[in-house]
Amino acid sequence: MFCISLPSCAQFVGARRAVPLLLIFLAACTTPKPAVPPSAQPFAPFAVSKWAMLPDWQTIDLQPTWAAFWQSCNALKSKPGWQIICARANELTQPDNSSLHTFFEEGFTPYQVFNPDGSSQGLITGYYEPKLYGSRVKTARFRYPLYAAPDDLLTIDLSEVYPQLKDLRLRGRLQGNRVVPYYNRGEIDNGKAPLQGRELFWVDNAVELFFLQIQGSGRIELPDGSLVKVGYAEQNGHPYNSIGKKLVEMGAFKLEESSMQNIKLWAEKHPDKLLSLLEQNPSYVFFRELPSDLPAPLGALGVPLTNEYSLAVDARTIPLGAPVFLATTYPNTAEPLNRLMLAQDTGGAIKGAVRGDFFWGFGEQAGTQAGRMKQSGQMWVLFPKGAEPVLNP
């Protein structure tokens, strides 16, 4: 049962990261603590670093990074700490690689990211923009609905009363005069949620629809061959649970064999067990149709993503929009993958300080790379000079 009353609820616009409801229930039911003053912020998991510590920094090509950096500036250029650096960027016309290195070295300070246990290695996965086949009307072939956000879904912001909850979201629905959790995946798939009339499209494959929800955006090819773009609109508020982990627990394959491709193969062989498996992940994503001229999916920062240069992060640690130097390896190899990326998105499974989700782009090849990527990596955040984090001694 919720410990809040409806009049205290205000609308909150968030990214595609979900928060377990119980965590918020418990936090909301405790005595609120005073806000921490800026001069005494909690310890941040960063340590000042040097450019020489970033693998291959002197030799990497920063030209592809520049386009992604400009997307971040489009969102941050009017915000404190970013006004000066984005104005300097605007003064660079057709910069070469040398001038870009100088720009970043003179304008930013690198901070290495560490986990709470002091380690610097974390998990780096991948995501992409898939293509599905669908229709605007239900047919014998196209029978799995892609829903817009339901009218009865409440979004609740408690940050004005409980400042410690400013990064958390709450989703629910009214039941009489009570606010209760919104319907989970199983309830939605079984028709318990009032979603009739909220269908945007119907697609032909349940597991592809499931992975579209995980990716957060995609394209749908209609019967006439045209492509429409869809993106994240809302989420039901339930936590994300990995069905790959469930399959490992069931003995379907080994942990090291867990990948999107192997999950799809299992689904093809066990269609009678698929829906019960998908219900193991109660999280459910709702979509909106995007403008056809949008060059790429919109990330949590609100700007189009850049193929292979946008990174989804845990925004509780990594500030959205910031440059992040990623040192990892290509999927299923030991080949170094070192590059300067931009933190422009979040994700339901992206939790932790040294944790990233690498955006590979659109299509089958991007999907292959994303599905196989499960690498170890290190991360450095570049903070504009004058806007560095306050670290405890």
N, C-alpha and C positions, 0 to 999 in steps of 0.2 A: 504494500500500500504506500502511495506517495505521501510525503510529509509536507506538501505544499498545497496552496489553494490556487485555483485558477486565476484570480485577479492578479497574482504576482508573476504571471507568465508573460514574457515578451518574445517577439519573433527573433530568431537567431539564424543568420545565414552562415553556413560552414562549408568545409571542404568534404571530401568523400571519406574522411576518417571517422569511424564509428567508435563509441565509448560504451562499455558495458553499463547497462542501466543500474545494476546493483551498486556499482562504485559511486554513481551520482546520488542514488537514494541515501547511502550511508553518509556521504559528504553533506548533503542537504539537511540531514537530520542532526548534525552536530552543531555545537555552538560556533558561530562564525568567528574567525580570527581576524585581527586587524590587518590591513594591507601592509606589505613589507615596503618600507621607503626605498627609493632608488639607490640610496647610498649603502643599503644593507641587503642587496639582492642575494638570494641563495647561491651557493657555489655552482658555477656553470662548468660543464664537463669539457672545458677548453684549456689549452696551454699555448702560450705564445711560441711560435715556431720561426723558422728561417726559410727563405726561398730555396736554399740549397737542400733542404730536407724533403722537398717535393720531388719525387722521382721523375726524371727527364724534363724538369721544368724548363731548363734553358733551351731544349731542342723541340718541344712540342709546338704544333701549329695552332695558333690562337685565332686564326681567321674564322673558322667555323663557330668558335665560342662567341665571337663578337656579335653575330646575329642574335644568338640566344640572350646575350647580355643586354642588348637593346630592348628586347621584350621585357626583361626585368625592370629596366629604367622606365619604360612606358607606364609601369604600375607604381614605381617607387619614387619617381623624380621629384614629387612635391612633398615627400616625407622627410622629417629631420634625419640627418646623417647621410642622406642620399642626394640632396639637392646639389651639393658642390661637385660630387663625383660624376653625376649624370650630366651636369653642365659642362664639365671637362670633356666628357665623352662626346658631347655634341660638337665640340671644337675640332675633333679629329675627323678629317676628310680623307677617305681612302687610305687608312693606316696600313702599313706593312707589318710583318710579324715582329720586327724589332721594336717599332713604336708601340705596339700593343703590349709587349713585355714591359716596356718602360712605364706605360700607363698603369698597369696593374701593380707593379712594384712600387711606384711612387704614390699611388692612391689608396692602397690596401695594406693591411697587416694580416699575414697568415696565422691561423690558430689551428692546431691539431685537435681533433675530436677524440675523446676517450669515453669508454663505458664506465658505469659506476664502479666496477671492480678494478679499474685502472688499466684495463687492456685497450689496445688501439685497433684490434681487428674486429670486423663485424661482417654481417651477411649482406651481400649485394645480389639482388634478384633483378629480373627484367619484366617489362610489360610493353604492350603494343596496342595498335588500333586494328581490331579484327574486321573482317568483312563477313556479313551474314546474308542469307537469302530470305526475303520476306515479301509481305504484301500489306496494303492498308486495310484489307478485308480478310476475314477468316475464311479459309478454304480447307479442303481435305488435306492438302499438303502443308499449308501454313496454319498451324493450330496452336502455337505457343505464343502467348501475348507478351508484348513489351509495353509496360504501363507507364503513363505519366504519373506524377505525384498525386496521391489521393486527396480528396477534399477534407477528409476527417483526420488527416495526419497533423498533429500539433508539433510545433518546434518551440522549445522553451529555453530562455536565457535567464539564469539566476545570478549572473555576475555582479549586478548592481547591489544585491543583498549579500552575496557570498563571493567576494573578489577572487578567492582561491579556485573558483570554478570557471574562470574566464576562458579557459581553453577547452572546456567540456561542453558537450551537447546533450540535450535530452529530447527524446522523441516519445510521443504517446498519443492517446486518443481518449475521448470522453466516454465514460460509462456511467450514465446518470450524472451525478455531480462529482464524480471521481475521475482523476486522470490515471489511466492504466497503460502498461506497455502496448505498443502497437503490435499488430499481428506479425507472427514470425513467418518464415518462408513456407513451412508446411501448411499453415493456415491460409496463406495467400494462394498457394497452388491448389488447395482444396476448395477454394471459392468462399472462404469465410469472411474475407475482407470485402467491403463494398466498392469494388473496382470496376463494375460494369459501366461501360462508356468511357473509361479512362485508357482504353487500348490505343496506343499510337500506331503500332504495327503488329503483325503476326509473323513469326519466323518458323522455319521448318525443322529446327534442331534444338532440343532442350539443353543439351550440354554446351552447345555453342552460345546459347542465350545465357547460361550460367557464367561462362567465361567472359562474356561481354560485360556482365555486372562486375566481375572482378577487375577487368581492365578499366571500366569507367566511361569508355567512349568507343565508338566504332562507326562503321558504315553498313548500310543495308541496300543490297541490290534488289530492285523491284522487278516484277515480271517483264516490264518493257525495257529492261537493261539499265535504267537510270539508277544513280546512287544517291542516297540521302544520308546525312550525317546526324548522329544522335550523341548526346552527352549526358553526363550525370546531372540529375536534378535534385534528388533527395534520397534518403536512406531510412529504413524503418527503425533504426536505433538499436538493433540487436548486434552483439559482437560477431566478428568474423571468425569462423572456425574452418580450418583447412581440411578439405575432403581428401587431399593427398595423404595427409597424416592418418586419416581414418582408414584409408585403403591399406596403408602400411600396417596399421594395427590389425586389420582383417587378414593380413598375410597375402594380399594381392600382388605385392612386389616389395622389394627391399627399399630402405630409406634412400639409398644412393640412386635408386632407379625412379624416384618420384619426380615426375615432370608433367607438364600439361599434355604432352603427346601421349604418355603412357596412361594418363587418366582417361583421355579420349578413346584410346584403344580398349581399355577396360569397359567403358560405357557402350561401345559397339558390340562387345561380346556378352554384356549382361544388361540388355535393355529393360528386363523385368525388374532389376534391382536399382535402376538409375535414380528414380524419383526419391526412393527412401534414402539413398546415399546423399543426394543433393539437400535433403531436409536436415542433414547433420550440420549444415551451415545455416543458422537461422537468419543471418543477415540478408537483406533484400534491397536492391537498388532500383530506383525509379528514374526515368529518363525524360529528356526534352529533345525536340527536333532542333538542330542547329542550322544557322544560315548556310546555304550551299557554297557561298564564296569564302567561308572560313578556311584558311590554309591548313589548319591542323586542329586537333582537339584542344579545348581550353583546360588548363590545369587549375589547381586550387588558387593560384595567384591571380587568375582571371585573364591570363594572356595565352596565346597559342603556343603549344609545345614545339620544341625544335628537335627533330630526329637525332638521336644519339648524343644530344647535348643538354637535354632537360632531365632532371633527376627528381624523383619523388622521395620525400624525407619525412621524418617525424618533426612536425613544426613546433613541438614543445621544446626541442633542442636547437634545431637548425632554422634560422629565420628564413621565411619564404622570400625568394628573390635574390638571395645572396649567392655569389660565386662559390662553388665547392670543388676543390681539387680532389678527384677520385683516383686512387691507386688500386687497381684490381687486375683481373685477367679476363680474357675472352672466354665465353661459355665452353666448358668441358676441355679447356686447354690451360697450359701454363704461360701462354703468350701474354706479355704485359699489356694492360689497357689503362694507360695513364692519360688523363685529360682534365681540362678545366670545364666544369659543367655549371648549370644554374639550378638552384633549388626552386622549382616552380610548381610542384605538385605534392600531394600527400596520398596515402592509401590505407585501406582498412587493415592491412597486414604489416604496415610499415611502422613498427614500434621499436624504439630504442635509439640511443645516441648515434652509434656507428652502424647505421642501417640505411640502405638506399635501394631504390627501384629505378632501374635504368630504362629510359624510354627509347625503344628501338624504331618506332615509326609505324607505318601502315603496311599491311599485307602479309602474305604467307612467309616470306623470308624473315621479316621482322618477328613474326610469331614463332618461327623456329628458334631464333636466337633468344627471344624472351622466355620461351618455355623451357629452355635448357639452362638458363643462367641461374646459378646458385653458387656464387663465388665468395671467397673471403676478400676483404678489402679494407683500406684505410681511407680516412677523409680529413681534409683540411678546409675550414671555412675562412673565406677572405672577408674581413670586416673593413668598411671604409675608415680611413684614419680620422680620428676624432669621434668615432662611434663604436669603438671597441667595447667588448663586454667587461663588466666590473667583476674581477675575480677576487675571491677571498685569499688572504695570504696563507 
